[in-house]
Amino acid sequence: MTALVAGVPVIAIDGPSGAGKGTVSRAVARALGWTLLDSGALYRLVAYAGRADGVDLADEPALARIAQALDIRFESTEAGGEVVRLRDRDVTREIRTERAGSDASRVAALPMVRRALLDRQRRFARLPGLVADGRDMGSVVFPDAAVKIFLTASAEERARRRHKQLKEQGITANLAALSLEIAERDRRDATRAASPLVQSADAIVIDTSVMAVDAVVERILGIARERLKF
Ligand code: DC
């Protein structure tokens, strides 16, 4: 199981929606020149492909088949942006909407879907190292990760950040509705039977509520340097 990642250092960054995992993980990966696994994007893509195929988001076997055969590509633009392709189509924006996040949370609760994505996630581990962003990176996908971080922030701060992020993307959202949506997603992600969002006993908790992104990134790089001796 862990043979796939043997010899490849992994920094697992888990935590609830809106804690800043995406931004922080990307910055840590860039600073180290390591590969980035955005595991949430995989669940978003399964749900998106399911809807495109007219599949009911509770149809576990059908969604697991979609997850298994998922034809996706993660590309980066010269400007440092990211492009996500599903079956050759650019779906970067479509998979970032609140609806896509909520759909992802539903399909992520299905054990067959999680199992179907397991090896695909582990295959992201390649030298010189991997930064893995998600909910179960340190607990299930990369239990031997050299560094496990649990990134969190208060629910109000997470809703506020999400609101700002969506606004910057030109997506209109209501802050109160967003707070409710985040609370519901937290509840579903933390209470599901299959790989719920948990804080691994060996994870280092960083509360980002009042920390700037740069400070969080520096803290994680410091922990990684200490653990991995580079
Ligand atoms: O990180 P994100 O918002 O893109 O994730 C979307 C949903 O996918 C989130 O509500 C929970 C789920 N998810 C998961 O269950 N396990 C992961 N490793 C990553 C995401």
Residues whose N, C-alpha, C, O or C-beta is under 5 A from the ligand:
A	BS01	DC	S17 S39 G40 A41 Y43 G101 A104 S105 A108 D133 G134 R135 D136 R185 D189
